[in-house]
């Protein structure tokens, strides 16, 4: 059986060689640590091997056309000598390398599909872990309690420091506390080592374009749920806002760069342990879940009780609309926009659809008009007036092209029938009211 330390080194090696752009926030290493604590590291009972990914999740990592995934596939083939699309689910149990790759690809896919991601705190990672094994009966019903008791803790003396490596670019998605009546936290504090090459932004999805500021070593972000007069501003919905950290390899003398997070705490700072044990908070609500007035009042009471501790001048402030109202100590830092465009907004999409429907309607109208005009070709009385008068006068068609004379010659005998009809009209009309059409004279009816 491969040792825990050897597997952790293999994680670092594969992450660096394949160049995964989205950090798993140490989840894969923590999973190895946790399985080892349960004496399950070399077990044959693990579906998906040490990755624990389900077969459905595994298949979602294959045959993707995203540019990043195509790059991953090429690097994976160079590493394992086989196309990832040809790897079978059963091979994850027999190959630690394949299982680690599956774990990392599963997180890349979750990031691009806007699904659940592992946070950085142990309770957040347990939430992600339980999602992996939700259809796995082997672990039993007490797995939630086991995970929360034994999962390694990131960022303090009870666990181990977090770090990740990159030879190009790495993105970290770290959730802020959820605004809800069960939660008494309204901010987060993170310490980076080093801060060089790191940028910080805030978004509900770190994949998409957002404003980033050059990072300071210490990042403090808090919700400021009041206006400038101190009046409470209730949020109307729950949002999965994340700190987005973009880390670039920038040292030309090194093959890769490492980013350590040496501190990770929620604000306001509280005792980590009390008589009831650790507090576990869900940071993953349904997107857009509303906050009713009663819950809003509970959030207000919690906020009012701790807002004095949240008056941190250097902290980044986020208002009740989940927008940055003050960059704090980051205000004068360099600024850039990173990420993909979100694509068309709903309004823009409907505008394009409306434009296409309008264009189609115009085409239909033109077709109907054209069809209507073709039905009049054999009706001499619907010929253009200039053409009809010219033929009535007995004139032949001019050698010069008249733009109005675009119809073919009238059918044989049409002039005789027209004169007979006009003669009847003239006979029934008193001489004083007779007015012949242009191009006719009385001698035509003699």
N, C-alpha and C positions, 0 to 999 in steps of 0.2 A: 504493500500500500504506500502511495506517495505521501510524504509528510506534509503537515499543514504549512510549514515554512517554505517547502519547495513549491507548493501550489501557489502560495502568495507571490513568490518570485516569478512563477510562470505567468500570473496575472499581469504583473508589471511588464514583463517581456513582451507578451502578446499585445497589450494595450499600446505599447510604444511602436512595435513593428507594424501593426495593422493601422494605427493612426486614428482610433475612434475619437470623434470630435466632441461627443457628449459624455461628460463624466458620469459615472455611476455612483458618485459620492461614497466611494469605498464599499458599496453594497456587496459586490462579488467577494471581496476579501472578508467582509464581515460574515457573509453567509458560510464561507469555508470555516471561519473561526467558530461559528455557532454549531454547525454540523459536527465539528470535532468535539465540542463540549458535550454533545449528545451521543458521542461514539458512533456516529453514522457516516463518517467521512468516506469509508471504503465500502459502504453497504451496497449490496446488489438490489436492494429494495427501492432505490430512489429512481423514480421516473424522471428522465431528463438528466440523469447523473447528478453531479454536484451543482448543476445550474438550476435544477428543479422546474425548468420551464415546461409547460404543458405541450402536447403535440400541436395543438392549435397555435400557440404562441410561436413554437419553433417554425411552423410552416409560414407564418407571417414574416419571418426573417429572410425568406427565400424569394427569388424571382421578383425582386423590387427594381424599379428603373430609376430611382432617385440617384443623382450624380454621386452623392457621398457613398451610397450603398454599392454602386458599381466600382468605386475605388476600393471599398472594403473587400469586395469579392476578389478583385485582382490581387490584393495583398494577402488575403487568406489562401488563395490558390498557390501563391509562392511559398507560403509557410507550411501548409499541410499537404501540398501536392495534389489537391483535388478541388474541383469546383464546389463551392458551398451549396449550390443548388442540387448537387448529386449526393450530398451527405444525408443519411437517413436518421430518423429520430432515435432508433435503437443504438446508433453509434455514439450517442452522447453518454451512454452508460459505460462504454468501454474505453472512451478517450477523454481524459481530463482536459486536454487542449480544446477539443471540440465543444465540450460542455462549457468551458470558460468563454469561448467565442460566442456560443449561443446565448449565454447570460448577457454579454455586452451588446450583442446585436438586438436582443429583446428590448434593452433599454433605449437603443438608438431608434428602434421602430416605435416604441411608446412615445418618444419625444416627437417624432415626425407625425404620428397619428393623434397627438394631443391626448394621450391616455395617462393613466396614473404613473408617476415617476417616484423613485425612492428619494425621500428628503435626506437630511443629514443627521437629525436627531434619531436616537434609537427607536422611539415610538413610531416615528414616521417610516423608518425602514421596516419595522415589524408590520406596519400596514401593507407595505408593498410585498413583503414576504408571504403574508397570509393570503394575498391575492394570487400569488403563484400556486399555492397549495390548496386553493379553495375546493378543488375537486379530488383532493388526495386524502383518502381515509386512513392512510398508514399512520399519520401523526396523532390522530385522536382529537377529542374536543377541547383538551386543555392546552392546546398549542399556543393560543394567544397569551396565556399567563406564563408559559415557559419562555416564549420569545421575549416578552417584556422584562423577564427576570434575568435572562442570560445573554441577550444580544449585546455586543460590545458597544460602548458609549464613545461617541466621537467628541473630541475637543476638550476633555477635562481629565483630571488626574485619575478618575475611576476607569478610564478606558485607554484610548490611544489617539495620537494626533492623526488628523486626516491629511493625506496628500495625494496628488495625482501628477502624472507626467505627460509631456507632449513634445513632439518635435515640430509641430506646426501651430495649431490652434485648438483650444479646449474650451468648451462651454459648460458652466455649472448652473444648475437651476435649484435654488434653495428657497423653499416656501416661507413666507411670512406667517405669523399666527393668524388664524381664522377669526374674523370678527363675529362672535356669536355669544349667546348668553351663558354658555358653559365655560367660556375662556376669559381669564383675567389678565392675559398678556396682550400688549399692544405694540410690541416692537421686537427687534432682534439686534444683537451685537456680534460681529465677526471680526477676527483679526487675521490678516493675511501675512504670509512670510514666504517670499518677498512680495512687495506690491508692484515692483517694476514689471511692466508687460501686462498688467491687469487693468480691465475696464469694468465699470459697474453700471447696470441699468435695472429697470423695474418693468415687469410686464406680466400678463396672465399666461403668456407663452413666449419663452425666450427664443423660439425659432424665428419669430417675425421681427420686422424692422422696428427698432426703438432707439431712443437717445441713450448713449452711454457717456459716462464721465471717467476720466483717468482716475484710477483708484488710489485712495490713501491706504495706509497700512491697516487702519481701523475703520470699520464700516458700522455705523449705527443708523438704523432706520426705524421710525416710529409712525404710528397713526396719530394725526392731529385732528381730532373730531370736533373742532370748534372754530368759529369765525374769529376775526380780530378783536371783537368785543367780548369774547369768552362765551358766546352762546353755543350750546351743544348742537352739532350738525349730525343727525342720525343717518347712517348709511342705509340704503334702501335694498341692497342685495348683498349676498355673500359671493366673494370673488377669490379665485385661487391666484393671488398675486405672489410673484416670486422675485427674489433677488437674482438677477442674471449677471454672472461673472464671466467675462471673456478673457482668457489668458493666452498670450502669444509667446512662442519661443523666440527670444530676441537676442540671445548671446551667441555670436558667430563662432566663439571658441569652444562651445559645447555642442554635443550632438542632440541634447534635449534639455528641457527646463522642468523644474519641479515647483509646484505651488503647494505650500502647507497652510492649513487653517489651524492655527494654534489656540483659537478661542472661539466658542460658539455658545451664546447665552440668549435667552429671551429677556425682554424688558417689560416692566421693571424687574430688576434682579431680585430673586427670592431664594430661600433655602432650597437646595436640591431635594432634600428629604425631610419629611415630617412624620408625625405619628401614623399617618395613613399611607405612608410610602410615596413613591413618585406619582405625580399627576400626569395622566396620559391624555393628550388632546388630539382630536382628529383635525388634520389640516387639509382634508380633501373633501369639501362639500360638492354637491352638484353645482355645476356652473350656472350662475344666474338665479340661484335659490333666493327667494325674497325674504326680507326681515319684517315680520309683522310688528305692529305698535307695541305689543306687550314685550316681545323680545328686544325691541329697540330701547324700551325703558330699562330693561335689565342691563343692556350694554352701556347705557348712559350711567347707571348707578356704579357699575364696575369701573368705567372710565373716570368718573368724578372722584372715586376713591383713590386713584393712583396717578392722576394727571400731574400732581405736583412733582412726582418722581420722573415724569416724562418730559419735563421742561428742560430738554437738553439742547443747548444752542447749536452745537456742532452736528446734531443729528439731521438726517434727511427726513423731511416731513411729507407724509402722504395724507391727503384729505379724504373726506367721506365719499368722494366720487372716484377714489382710487387713482388719483392723479397727484403728481409731485407738486406740492405748493412751495417748497423751499429745499434747495440742495444742501443747505447747511455749510459744512466745511468744504464741500465739493464745488461750491458755487463758481469759483474762479479756475477750476481745473479744465484742462482741454476736453473738448466735446466732439463726439463722432456718432454717426448713425450706423448700426450694424444690423444684420439680419435680412431675411427675405421679405419682399413685399407681400402683404396679406392677400393680394389679388383684388378683385372687384368688390366694392361694397354692395350691399343689397340694393341701394338706390341706383348705383351705376349698372348693376345687372339688369334691373327692371327697365332702365332707360334704353339699354341695348336691345332688350327683348321688344320693347315698344317701338323702337326704330325699325327693327326687322319686320314687325307686323305691318307698320305703316308702309314700308317699301313694298311688301307683298301685296298690300291693298292697291297701291298705285299700279303695280304690274297687272293685277286682275282688271282694274278699270280700263287700262290701255287695251288689254285683250278684248274686252267686251265692246269697246268703241270700234276697234278694228273689225271685229266680227259683224257689228251692226252696219258698218260702211260697206262691207263686202256684199251684204244682202241687197244693197241698192244699185249694184252695178248693172243689172238687167232692167232697171226701172228708168225709162227715159225721162220721166217727169221729175226725177230726183237728181238729174244731172246738174252740175253748176250752171248758174244762169247765163254766164258769158258763153259757155260752150253750147248750151241749148239755143241761144239766140243766133249764134254763128251758123249752126246747122240749119236752123229754121229759115234763115235768109238765103240758103242755098249756097253758101260759101264753102269752099273746100278748106281743109285744114292748112293753116299757114306753114310754110317751110320752117319758120322760126319757132323754136320751142316755147310754148306758153306754159309757165309753171302751173297754171290753173287747169290746163287741158291734159290731165293725167289719166283720164279714163279712156277705155278702148272705144272704137266707132260704135254708134248705136245700131241696134239690130235692123235688118231689112224691113221696110214697110212702116217704120215708126212714124215717118213724116206724114204719110197719107192718113193714118189713124188720128194723128194730132190735128191735122187740118180739118178733118171731118168733125171732130169734137169741138174745135174752136168755131166752126161754121154754125153749129147748132147754138152755141152760146151767143154768137152775133145775131142770129135770126131772132132769138128771144129777147134781145136787148133793144130798147127804143133807140132810134138813130141819135138822139141828143145825148144818150148816156154811153154810147159805144166808145170804148177806149181799147185799142188793140195793144197787145204786148209789144215791147220794143223788138224791132226787126221784122215786123209784119206790116203789110199795107192791104188796102181793100182789093187790089188787083189779084191778090193770092186767093181770094174767095169768089172770084168771078166765075 
